[in-house]
Amino acid sequence: MPVQAAVPGITGGVSAPVFSLVASAGYSSQPDGALVYSWGYGCGSAGAAPGAIAPASPAGFAPAAMSGVSTCPAMQLPGPTLVVTQGDMVTVRLANALPAAAGNTSIVFPGFQVCVGAISGGVCRPSTTDGVAGILTREAARGKTVHYSFVATKPGTYGYHSGTQAELQVEMGLYGAIIVVPKVAPAQCNKSGLGRQVDYRLATAAYAHPQTCYDREYLFQLAEMDSNIHLAALNQVQACDAALVGGATRCPPIAVVTEPYHPNYFLINGRSMPDDMDSAFSPAYPSQPYNGNPHLHPGESILIREIGQGRMQHPLHIHGNHARVLARDANLLLSAADEKSLAGPLIFTFPTVPGQTVDALFTWNGKGLNWDVYGHNFVPGSGGPDPHPCYPDASGFYTDASTPPAVPGVTENYGEWCADHNKPIPVTPPDPQVMTNGFWYGGTPYLGLQSANSGGVQPITRPLPPTTSTQNTTAGYAFMWHSHDEREITTNDVFPGGMMMMMIVDPPSAAIDEKQ
């Protein structure tokens, strides 16, 4: 069944989940109009593999245009995100529906003790008949199926990928993610700061540790693509297919030169900018269902799950604040002096080492800007009470821990840094009719304000002109998150594109629909 969360994926049942995946060929879409021949894991159609998962889209989960369409297509890039619970006995059935020229395929699961066979009493009983022998694991021959089993012993973020001719098959798109949620979350993590808004978290904490609570979560899988390799693979596949039609009984193993390596597409969750900012499960990208579209409200904490799925290192640079690293490769970074305290560094660039996963917490609150991000300008003694008061909690923010408390999703300035309350912006705001400010500019430098206002809020006398289009309908703050390698923010050498997305800080009154 599909998982409804900002980290969309599939589950395979309770306590002993079973995932039936199919490796097959298809095409991925790029913003320059190119359709790149690719391979990927998917759920296939009913009957494509034993117990294949092809669920209908649940009501309200995907856009209306996707009603009745599987949230796990026959082939997708990256592969389906598998969501399980700590302690689950997980079974993955892989069917090989790749072209004849591709030969065998497989999956390896870094971080897990994998059994090809049956696990009985916690002991693997290897099978010599399930699949065929490969270099790293048992493999599925074309048209055949191989079963993998493992126990999800530790929570965290994991990757999976092909273990067969990996320099080609991973490049072609055979990779995906596994999320293991903790079996029991700390009690103090059971309360979210989302208030009345919908809670889409997979869990209340990333790990069974009280310092890993979060309010929202997003998964970013970074990879690159050399379209010349994909074209060379397609040519050999088509030549093999033609030979088989002509009477040949077999084809020579596919042999594509993968060095020198010159990638020209750089992907976040299988898409490039601006496609990655479009909705998840958009019908425009049938083989690329996942997007990169992080949102949060001031004061909320988001869990960033990040995986390096390519062969190159990608410096994912975030703006707005540092992120506190919780874990690498699902291993919590704890203090040597105090094993109960986290010791991960504060970073503003994720190194994104190939094959490595990182979990980190990020928040934004406007602290230290020295001006009121909401545009309050009440002057004490000017008459009447402050229409938008700010009551600091023990940390100086206006939250539900304040006296009187703020209400998440209701109080206009929930999460405000009270020391900056009513301070004016120290510069002249830009003219909103100057269109070079861009579609992301909301017409004001103040969070949530788009036009003239009253009630103690600084007026914006020149709102955006009528009929002006905008991608920032809530007038949130847009912070670019992108690769710090300049070539990687291009699409086929054209800027902008590649590994780039916007992280939006929405005003507390604006509902964040993480399903999109």
N, C-alpha and C positions, 0 to 999 in steps of 0.2 A: 504494500500500500504506500501511497505517497506521503511524505512528511510535509506539513504545512509550517514553514518557518522561513526566516531570512536565509537559512542554509537549506534550500530545498533538496530533497533526496528521496530515497525509498527505504522502507523497512521490509524485512522478510518474515514478519511474524514475531511472536513473543517468546522469549527465553531460548528458543532454538531457531533463530531466523534462517531462512533459506532464500538465497538470491540466485535466480537463473539468468545469466548474462549471455549475450551473443556477440561475438566479434565479427563485424561485417564492414563493408565498404560503403562510402557515401561521399558527400561533398560538404565542405564548410564554406560559409560566406564571409567575404571581406568587404570593408567599407569602400574600397576602390572598384567594386563591382565584380571582382574575381570570385569564381567558385573553384575552390582548391580540392582536388581529389584527396580523400582522407580515409583512414580506417578508424573505427571506434568501437567501444563496448556499448551495448544497449540492451533493452529488454526483449527485443524482437517482437514478433507477432505471436498470438496464442498458438501453442504447439511447436514453436520454433525450438524450444528446449524444454526438458521436463519441468513442469510447474512454472513456465515463463510468466513473468510479472508484466502485465500490460494494463494498468488500472485506468479507468476513466478519470478525467480531471474532476476533483470534487468541486461542488458548487462554490463559487466565490474565490477559488484558489488561483486559477489562471484567468486571463482576460476572457471576456465573453466569447470572443472569436475562437477560443480554444475549447469551447464546451464539447465534451465527449471525446476529446483527443487525449491520447495517452500522455502522462507527464513523464514517461520514460520511453522515448522513441526507440525504433529498431537499431539505430546507430546514433550516438551522440558524442560530442567533443566538448569538454572531457566526458568520461564515462559517468554513469550514475553514481551519485554520492550515496554510499551505504551507511545507514544510521542504525547503530546497535547500542545495547546497554552493557556496561561492565559485567562480566561474568557469563554473558551469552555464549552458547556453543553455536558458532556461525558456520554455515555451509554455503559455498559458492559453486554453482554449476556453470561451467563455461562451455558453450557450444561454438565450434569453429565454422563460421559461414563466410570466411574470407575467400577471395578469389583463388583459383587453383594455383596460380603462380606464387602466392604468398606462403604456401606450405603450412607447417604447424604453427600453433600459437599457444600462449599460456598466460598465467597471471602469477606474479610474485607479490607477497604481502610483507614488506619490511616492518619489523617490530612485532611480528607474531610468529609463534611456533606452529608451522603449517603441517598438516597431515594430509597426504593423498591416500585416502583410505578411510577407515573407520576409527573413531576415538571411543574407546571403551574403558571405563574406570579411570579416565584421565590419561590413558596410554594409547598412543597411536598404533594402529594395526595396519601397516603399509599394504597397499594393493599393487601388485605387479601387472594387473590387467586393466586398471583404470588409466587411460591415456597411454602415451608412449614416453620413453625416457628422453629427457632433454638435459642441457648443460646445467641449468639452475633448478629445474623442477620437472614434474611430469607435464606433458604437453598434449593438446588436443589436435589430432590430425584433422584434415579438412572433412567436414561433415560428421565429425565425432564430438564427444563430450568428455570432459574430465572434471572431477569433483575435488574441491579443496575444503578442508575443515580446520578450524582453529578456535581457541577460546579467547574472547576479548578480555584479557586479564587486566588491562590498565586503561583508564579513560584518557582521552586526548584526541589529537588530530593525526591521521595517518594517510599515506599515499599508497596506491597500488598501480602496477604497470605490467606490461608484457615482459616476460623473462626469456623470450625467444627472439633471436636476431634483434636485440633491443635497440641497437643503434639505428635501425630502420623502423621497427614496429612502434617504438615510443614516439619517434619523430612523426610517424603517420597519424598518431593520435590515440594510441592504446594506453591510456592512463586514466586515473580517477582518484577519488578520495574516500576515506572511511572516517566517520565520526563515532567515537565511543564515549557515551555520556556516563557520568558516574552513577553507580547504583544507588548510593545514598549521598545526597548533597548536604552540606552543613546547614543547620537549622537557621542560622542568621542569613542565609542566602535565599530563603523561601519567599522573602518579601521583595518585590520588584519596585523600582522607582517609577514605573510606567503609569501608576494611578489607574484611571478608568479606561485607558487605552488597551487595545488587544495585545496580549502577551504571546509572541511568536517564538520564544526561546525553545531550543531543544531540551535545555535543562536550566536550573537556576544557578549552577556553578560549573566552571570548566573542569574542576577537579574536586576531590573531597577535602577541600582546604578553604577555610573561611575567607581568605584573601583573594579567592578566585570567583567571587560573585560577579554577575554582570546583568545588564538590562537588555541588550540586543547583541546579535552576533552576525558575522559575515565571513564567508569563506572566499579566499582568493587563491586560485591556482595559476601560477605564472609559467608560461612556456613560450617557445619561439618556433618558427616554422620556415623551412627553406623550400619554397614552392618548386624549385628545380628538381629537388629530390622527389617530391610528390609527382611531378610530371614524368620523371624517368620511371617511377614505379608504375604509373598508369600505362605508359607505353609497353612495358614488359607484360603487364596483366592482359592488355588487349592482344598482344602478339601471342601469348599463351592460349587465350580463349579462341583465337582464330585457328591456331594449330590443332586444338582439340576438336573444333568443328570440322577441320580438314581430315580428321582420322587419326591424329596422334593420340597415343594412350597416356602420355605424361609430358610434363614440361620440365626443363631444367630449373633448379632452385633460383628464385629471384635474386639478382645481384645488382644492387644499386650503389654507386659510388657516393659515399656520404662525407667525404673529405676531398678538398677543403670545404668547410662549412660556411655558407653565407646566408643566414636567415634574413628574410625580408618582411616577415610578419611577426608581430609580437603580441601575445595574447594574455588577457585576463579572463579566466573562466571560458576560454575558447573563443572569445570575441575581442575585437579591437575598438578603440575609441572612434566614433561615438556610439557604435553599436552596443558596447557594454553598458551604456547608460539607459538603454531601452529596457522595457519590462522583461521580467523572466517569462519564459514560455511564450514569447512573442512568435506569432506565425511567420514572421519575416525570417526567422532563423530556425528552421525545423530541426536541424541537427546540433544546434547550440542553445540549449534551453536556459542556461544559467547566465546571470548578468553580474555586473559589478556596480552597485548603486547604493552605497552606504549612507544612511541618515541617522541622526540622533537629535535629541533635545539637549539644551544646556544642562549640565550636571549628570547626564546619563553616562553609563559606562558600556562600551561595546567591546565584545570579544572578537579580536581579529584572528582568524585561523588562516594561516598562510603556508603554501606548499610550493617548492621549486620543482616543477615537473619536466623541465627541459634539460638540455645538456650544458647550458650556460648559466652564469650567475647574473641575476637581475636585481639591481639596487632599487627596491620599491621605496620611494621617498614620500613621507606623509607630511602634510602641513596642518597647522592648527594646534598641535601639541605633540609632545613625546608620547610614546607608548611604553608601558612597562611589560617587559618580557616575562611571561609566566613559565614557559616550558619550551624545550627544543626536543623534537622527536618524541613527544609525549612524556618527557622526563621533567618533572618540576625542578626548578632551580632554587634550591634551598640554601640558607645560610649555614656555613660550617660552624659558626659560633652558636647559632640558635636554629635548630632544625625545624622549628615551627614558623619561621619567618622566611618570606620569599627573598631571593637574592638576585633575581634577574635584572639586567641593566635597563635604563631608560634609553630608548633609541628613537631617532626620527628617520632612519633608513633601515629597512629590512635587507640584509645581504642576499636573501633568497638563494641559498646554496642548493645546487641540484640535488634532489632527493631528500632534502631536509624539510621538516615541518616546524613552524613556530606558532605558539599561542601567545597573544599579548593583549593587554587591556589598554583602551584609549578612552579619554573623556575630553570634553570641552566645556569651559565655564566662563570664559572671558575675564578670568582673574588677572589683574595687573595691567589691563589696558589703560586704566586711569580715565575712562569715560564710560558713560552709561550706555551699554549696548542696546538697550530698549528705547533710548531717546527720552527718558523721563527728565523733566526740567523743573520740578516743583521747587519753589524757593520758600524755605521756612519763614513764617511770619507774614506771608503774602495774603493770608486769609484762607480759612478752612483747613481741613486735614489733607495730608498727602493722599491723592486718589490711588496711588500705587505704592503703598509702603513696602519697605524691605526690612524684615526682622532676621538678623543673622543667627544661625545656629552656632554650635561650638566651634565650627570650622570657618565661620564667616559668611556662609551662604544662606539664602532663603529657601528652606526645604521643609519637609514634613517633620523635621526634628526641631524646627524653630518654635518660638512661643510668641504669638499664636502660629500654628502650623500653616504651611502652604500645601496646596493639593496638586499633585502631579497631574498634568493634562488639563487643569482647570485654572489655577492661579496664573495670571498673565506673565508674571516675572518669576515663576518657580525656577530655582537654581541660580538666581542672580547673586553676584558678588556684591554684598551690601556696601562695602567700602567705596565703591564707585557709583552708588545710587545717586541720581540727579546731577551727575557731573556732565557738562556739555562736551561734545566732540571738539577737540582743540583745533580743527581745521575747517575750512569752508567746504561743505559737501559738494560733490561734482554735480553739474547740470544733468539731470536725468534725460534731457532731450538730446544729449550728445550720444549718438548710438554706438560710438566706439567703446562705450562702457560694456557692451556685449549683452547677449541674451540672459546671462546669469545675473545681471544687475537688476535688483528689484525696484529701483527708483529712489532708494534711500540707503544710507549707511547703517540704519537702525534695524535690528532684528524684528521681522514681522511687519514692518510698516511699508506700505506701498504708495501712499498718497497723503494728502493733507489730513491732519489729525487734530484732535482737541483733547480736553480732559487731562491736562498736565503732561502731555507728550509734545515734544518739539515739532512744530508744523513743517511739513515739506511742501513748499508753496508751488513747486513745479513738478507735478507727477508725470509719469510716463505719458507720452501722447496717446490719443485714442487709437485703437486697433493695433497697438504695438504688441508684438508677440514676445513671449518670454518663456524660458525653460525653468524659471524659478518662481512659480506661482505663489509660494508662501513667503517670498521675500526673506528666505533664509540666507545664511552665510555659506558661500561655496568655497571650499578649499580644494585645490587640485592635489590629488594623489597620483603619482606617476613614477615611471622609471627615471633614475638620475643619469642613465646612459642616454645621451641625446638622440642617438640613432633609434633607440627603442621606443621613442614617442613619435615615430613616423610609421606610415603604412606604405610599404613598397617604396620607401625613401621620400614620401610626401608627408609634410607636417600640416596639421596635427593628426595624430592617429596612435596606433600601437598601444602600449601599456600606459594608459591614462584614463582617469575617471575623476568624478567630483564627489567629495564627501560634503554632505549638506547638513548644516546645523539649522534645524527648523525651530520656529518659535514654539513654546510649550503648548499653545492653543491649537496648533496644526497637528492633526492626526497623521501618523506615519504608517502607511500601508506597506508593510514589509513583504506582502505576497507578490508585489509587483517588482 
